[in-house]
Amino acid sequence: MTHAIFAEMTASVTELKKNPMGTVAAGEGHTVAILNRNEPAFYCVPAEEYEAMLDIIEDAELNAIADARQGEPTIPVSLDEL
């Protein structure tokens, strides 16, 4: 059975066990697909890339909220009233 691999770099679970930080460094700041018996088991994502992914997800959630509220009536308020 074939599997899509969403990373340019791959490593085996054995390689990861032998040298975890070397495996991460081999990705040069990008995701490394960790393979178990030539099938993707999980992805090793560097902290910066993970944080960027969370920012994108948060932005998408906020956009969905804004889109859902787009037709709602507005209430004008001045800063002095607050």
Contacts in CASP RR format, 6 or more apart in sequence:
PFRMAT RR
TARGET T0000
AUTHOR 0000-0000-0000
METHOD contacts of the structure
MODEL  1
MTHAIFAEMTASVTELKKNPMGTVAAGEGHTVAILNRNEPAFYCVPAEEY
EAMLDIIEDAELNAIADARQGEPTIPVSLDEL
1 39 0 8 1.000
3 39 0 8 1.000
3 40 0 8 1.000
5 33 0 8 1.000
5 40 0 8 1.000
6 31 0 8 1.000
6 33 0 8 1.000
6 43 0 8 1.000
7 30 0 8 1.000
7 31 0 8 1.000
7 32 0 8 1.000
7 33 0 8 1.000
7 43 0 8 1.000
8 27 0 8 1.000
8 30 0 8 1.000
9 26 0 8 1.000
9 27 0 8 1.000
9 28 0 8 1.000
9 30 0 8 1.000
9 31 0 8 1.000
9 32 0 8 1.000
9 33 0 8 1.000
10 32 0 8 1.000
10 33 0 8 1.000
10 34 0 8 1.000
10 35 0 8 1.000
11 23 0 8 1.000
11 26 0 8 1.000
11 32 0 8 1.000
11 33 0 8 1.000
11 34 0 8 1.000
11 35 0 8 1.000
11 44 0 8 1.000
12 34 0 8 1.000
12 35 0 8 1.000
12 36 0 8 1.000
13 34 0 8 1.000
13 35 0 8 1.000
13 36 0 8 1.000
13 41 0 8 1.000
15 23 0 8 1.000
16 23 0 8 1.000
16 34 0 8 1.000
16 44 0 8 1.000
23 32 0 8 1.000
23 34 0 8 1.000
23 44 0 8 1.000
24 32 0 8 1.000
24 44 0 8 1.000
24 46 0 8 1.000
26 32 0 8 1.000
27 46 0 8 1.000
29 46 0 8 1.000
29 48 0 8 1.000
29 49 0 8 1.000
30 46 0 8 1.000
30 49 0 8 1.000
31 43 0 8 1.000
31 44 0 8 1.000
31 45 0 8 1.000
31 46 0 8 1.000
31 49 0 8 1.000
32 43 0 8 1.000
32 44 0 8 1.000
33 40 0 8 1.000
33 43 0 8 1.000
33 44 0 8 1.000
34 40 0 8 1.000
34 41 0 8 1.000
34 42 0 8 1.000
34 43 0 8 1.000
34 44 0 8 1.000
35 41 0 8 1.000
45 53 0 8 1.000
END
